[in-house]
Amino acid sequence: MIDLIIPPSWARSPGAEVLSYTSGSHIPPTDYSEDPKDGEPFLTGPSDFINGKVSFKKYSRKAKAFCLPGDILITVKGSGTGSSAVSPIKAGISRQLTAFRPKQANLYTPEFIAYFFRLLQDSLQGAAKGAAIPGITLGDVLNKSFPVPPLKEQERIVRKIESCFEKIEAIENNLNKIEIGLEKLAISFLTRDGEWLESAPLDELTDERLERINQKNPKCRKIGVDNELGVVDLRVTGKQNFEKYKIVKQGDILYNPMRINVGSLALYNDIEDAITSPDYIVFSVRQGFSKWLIFKFLKSSFGAEEISKKLKGAVRERLYYKSLKQIEFSNPSMETHKKAERTIETINDSLISQKENLLTFISKLKESILLKAFEGRLVEQIPSEGTGHELMAKILSGKEPSKTNAVELNTKAIKSITTVKSVSPKGNKNGKK
């Protein structure tokens, strides 16, 4: 829960009064492709989001619902619930997304609302319900209180946030350069004079791990894979039986067969055994071969290209182990495997430690910047710009009463995510001197 204390010059309004929306609609994967010639841009979910911006990778002529230029897209179902991005153009949207926009163009700048949704992301994720496919309702958004500063102050807030985030993203880019350097180091072990070494199928270097834990509630770590963070803890709230979960041992590589094409593959390096969903693929690297060298190859652009060639499925593409083991791996000598294992593991351990600390710091820094922004502490209030109350009164007096979208806002089932409070200049919450 986020408890915001806003300046007295700001107004507040329920989301249902200031936002309109378009819910996404499902179309089968056979109705879109990655070829721009196949129609208009089509967005399927948070895999199309990068740092709050949209990356257009899919196209379709059969989209049923569309976002408009400047709309804020919120992930309302499945993995990444609560994540958001701004679309610069009209595009088709799947049922995993809902597009929100200000009802009145002169009440909000779209960027201001977009950054407010980014502040809400963790809270929206916490509000998600559903064991199989978690999701949030429209009421989880439209029943929240939205702060309303004067328009010029909104613009100054957006400029300040963007200036801060640009500096942070420069730090993140430097970290990515280090990871790219490590990828190049791994590839250097697999080539000689710019040419790939003699290859062998992964079937000759790896074995699928199929052992099940066979315990209802084992006292061990339950893990999954995030394409950015690597190994992560699985959300298993309410699950009672883990008997079919697969065992994962130190040095094993695991991946989500339906998301490996976006990098959902990781190497587990903890000493204690863990378990993962039966939907995941787990495999070990045979003794004498470098697990790090094979893992870094699969995570590289070269590995991604080979993976894409082996994907199967008419409706949704997957990569099972029987297809993965056919991938040709440029196989160096055993001595090179040993050298690569020592070198890459040492550098990677140091990099992971630094990356985890840095990403934690960056996440907290971004949250702190957004919190200050929406409590009126990032830029000063300028009396000549007016107040949010005056802005609301002007808009309400010059239009018909706002009409909320035809949606059942089941208030009994809705938990408040954001509470907005006003305080006097001296901080008395009741406005008394």
N, C-alpha and C positions, 0 to 999 in steps of 0.2 A: 504494500500500500504506500502511495506517495501522498504526503500531507503538505500541500503548498500553502504558503502564506504570501498573499499578493499585496501590492501597494494599494492604498485607498483610492488612488486615481484610476485604477483598473476596474472594469466591470467583470461579471461572470455570467455564463449562460449554459443551460443544458445543451449537450451535443445535438439533440434532436431539433433544437430551435435554430442552430447555426450551420448544420451540415446537411447536405443531401448525399445520396449514395446510389451506386449501381452494383448489384450483386453479380458476380461472375457466373458463368454457366458451363457445364461440362460438354466437351466434345471428345470423341475417342481419339487416341494417339494416331490412328490411321488418317485422321482429317487434318493433321498439321505435319510440317517437316522443317528441316533446317535450310531449305532452299528458298531464297527470297522471291523466286519466280512463282512460288506456290500460293501467293496471296499477300494479305496485310500482316503486319507484326502481330504475334500472338504470345501472351504471357501465361505461363502455367503455374508459377509459384515463386518462392524465395530464392530458388536456384537462379532466377533471372535478376536478382538484386545484387548490387555491388556498392557498398558504402552509401546506401541511401539513394542510389541511382539505378536506373533500369538498363539492363543489357539485353538487346534484342537478338535472340538466337533462333526463334521459331516463327513460322509463317503459316497462315491458313486463309482459305476463302469461305470457311464454314463457321466462323465464330458467331455466337449468338448474343454475346454481351460485350460492351466496349467501355473502356475508360476514355476520358477526354484529356486534351493537353493540360498539364498542370495538376491533374488528379493525384491524390495520395492513395497509393495501393497498400492495403493491409492484408497480411496473410491471416485468414480466419479458420483454416483447417490444416491439420497434419503437421508435419515437421516444419519448424520455423514460425509457428503461430505467434502473431504479434509483431513480426518484422515488417518493415515498411520501406517504400521507395516512391519517388515522384516520377510520373511518366511525362516526358516532354511532348509526346504526340498521342493521337488517337490510336488505340490498339485493342485487339480482342483480349478478353480475360477469362480464365478458367474459374471453376467453382471454388478453387482454393483461395481466390482473391475477392476483395470488395474494394471498389473505388469510391473514395470520399472526396467531397469538394465543398467549399463555403457556399451557403445558399445565396448570399449577397456578396458580390465581388468587392464592394467597398467596405465590407466589415473586416475581412481578414486578407492578408497576403498568403497565398498558398504555401510559401516556404515556411512561414511562421507555424501554420498548422502541421506541416510535415515534421518539423523539428519537435513539436509537442508530442506527436505520435512516437517519435524515437525515444523520448523520455518515458513514455508509457509502456515500451516494449516488454520489459521484465514483468510488469504488473499484468499485462494482457496474457503473457504466457502462464502466469500463476492462476489466472482465471479460467484457463482452458479446461474443459471437461470432456470425458470420453476415454475409455481404456484403449480401444483399438485405434481410433483416429481422433485425437484431441482437437477441440475447436472452441471458438468463442462465438457468442451470439451478437446480433446487431445491438441489442440492448447493452451489452458490455461496453460498447463505444458510445451509443447515443444517450445513455443515461448519465454520462459523466459531466462534470462541470468544466467548462472551457474558459480560461482567462481571456479577457478582451482589453488589451491596451489600446491607446490611440494608434492610428495607422502609421504615422511617422515613427513612433517608437518601435512598432513591430519591425519596420524596415531597418532601423538601426540595430535592433536585437539580432535580426537575421545576418546582417553584415558582420557583426561582431562574432557570432557563432562560426560563420564561414571562415573568417580570418583565423580563429583559434584552431578549427579543424584542419585547415590547410597545413598549418605547422605540424600538427600531430600526424597527418597523413605522410608528410615528408619523412618522419621517423619510421613509420611503418614501411615505406618504400625502401628505406635503407636496410631494414631487416629482411625484406624479400630478396634484395640483391645478394645477401649472405647465403640465403637458401638456394638461390640460383647458382651461386658459386659452388656450393656443396654438390648440387646435381651435376655440374660440369666435371667436378672431381671424380664422381662415381663413373661417369661416362668415359673419362680418360683411362680407367682401368679396363674398359671393354673395347678399346680401339688401339690401333698401331698405325702411326703415320696417317691419321684421318680415316682409316678404313676399319670396319667392324671385324672382330676376330671371328674365327669359325664358330658357328652357332650350334646350340643343342636345344631341344624342346624342354620347357620347364618340367615336363613329366619325368625327366632324368635327374632332376635336382630337388624336387619337392614331393611331399605326400600330403594328401588331404587328411585332416583330423576330424574324425566322426564320433569320437567318444562322447557320451552323454553323462551328465552329472548323476542322474538317477536318484536324486534326493528332492523332496518337496520344497524344502526351504534351507538350502545350504548356507553356511556362514562364510561366504566368499564374495568377492567383488563381481558385480554384474556390469559388463561393459558393452559399449557399442562404438561406432566410428563417426566422427565429424570430419567433413572434408577439409576444414581449416585447422581444427584443434587436434586431430588424430584420435587417440583413444579417449573416450569419455564415459562417464557413468550413465547407465541406462536408467530411464524413468520407469520404475516398475511399481508405482503406487497401487496398492490394492491387489496385486497379483499374489496368489497363494501357492502355486505349484510351478516349480522350475525343473521338473524331472527331465524334460526333453531338451533343456538348454545344453549347448555344446561346451566342452572344456577348452580353455585357452591356456597354453603354457608359455613360459618365458621364451622369447624368440619366435613365436608363431606370428604369422601375418593373417589378418582377418579383413573382410570387406563385405559391404552390402551389395549383393549381386545386381540390385536395381539402381544403385547410385555410384558404382565404381567409375562410370563414365564421367562423373563430376569430381573424382578424386577421393571418394569415400573408401579409403584403404589405409590401414595403419599397421605398425609393428608393435606388438605387445612386449615390453621389456622388463616388467616387474618380476620379482622372484616368486611371489605367491601365485598359484594358479587362479584363474578367473573363469567366469562362464559368460556366454553370450547367447543371443537369441538363435533358435534353430533356423531362422531365416538367413543368418549370416553364413558365409563360407570361411572356414578356418583351414590353413595349411602350414606345415612345418618345412624347414629347409634341411636337407640331409647333411649329416656331419661331413666336414671338410669343405663345404661351400659357404660363401658369405651371405648371411641373411640380409645384412645391410646393403650389400651390392645389388641383390635381387630386388629388394624393396625400393631402393632409390631408382633403379631402372624402371620399375613399374609406375612409380610416381612421376617420372620424367615425361617430357613431351614425346619422346620416342616410345616410351612404354604406353602412354595414352593412345598413341596412334595404333599400336598393335592391339590394344584392348578393344578399340572401336571396331576393328576388323572382325573380332570374334563375338560380338554381341549378337544374341539371338532373341526372337520374340516378335510376333506379329502385332500384338497390342501394346506391350511394354517391353522394351529391350532389357535383357538380363545377361549376366556372364556367370555361368556355373563353372565349377572346377574342371569338368571334363573339357570345356572350351579353353579355359585359362592355361591348362597344362600343355596345350598345343602351341602356345606362343614361343617363338624362337628367341633364345637368349644368347647373346654374344658371350661365349664361355671362355674365360681366360684359364691359365694354368692354376693348379691347386695352390702354388706358392703365391700367386697374385691374389687369389681369393683370401688367403690369410692376411696378406698385407692390407688389402682393401678393408677387411673386417676390422682390423686394429685402427686404421686411420679414420675411416668414416665414423665408427662408433665413438671414438674419442672426441672428434669435432662435433658430432651430432649431439652427444650428451651435454657438452658445453653450450651449444646453440639452443637446445630445448630449455635448459635452465634459464638462460637469458631471455628467451622468447616468452616463456610463461610469466616471468616477473614483469617483463615489459608490457605484455598484453594485459595483464591484470592492472598495472599502473595506468595504461592508456584507457582501459574501460572505465576505471574509476574517475579519471580526469575528464573524459567526455561526459559522464553522468553528472559530475560536479558542475561543469560548464552549463549544461542544459538546465540543471536545477536552479542555478543562479539566474539564468536567462528568464525562466518562467516564474521566478519570485521577484523579478524586477531589480536584481542586484548586479546584472552584467553591464547595463548602461544606465545612465541617470535619467530620471523623469524631468522633462522640460515643460513647465506650466503652459508656455505659449502653444504647445502642441495639443492642448485640450485634454480631455479625459476619456476613458473607455465608456463611462456612463453617458457622456454627451454623444459619443459615437453611436451607442445603442439607441438612445432616445431619438436621434435624428433619423436613423434607419427605420425604426419601428413606427415613427410618425408619418413616414413617407411611403409606406407599403401596406398591402393587405396583410392580415394576420398570417403568420407563417404556417404552412401545412407540412406536417411531418410525413415521412414516407409511410405507406400502408404496411406497417409491421407491428406485430404483437410485442410490446415491450413488457415482458413478464417481470414486473418489478419485484415480485416476491422471490424470484429465482436469481435476481441480479445482485451481485456483490459490488459495492462501491470500490473503484480503483483509485480515484483521485478525489480528494476533498480540497476545495479552494476556500481559503479564509482571507478576509480583509483585515488589515490592522491600521490603526491610526499612525501618524508620523512618529509618535513617541512609543509605539509598540503595544498600546493597550488594545487587546483583542475586542473589547466591547466599544471601542471608540470614545471612551471617557478620558478626560484629562486628569 
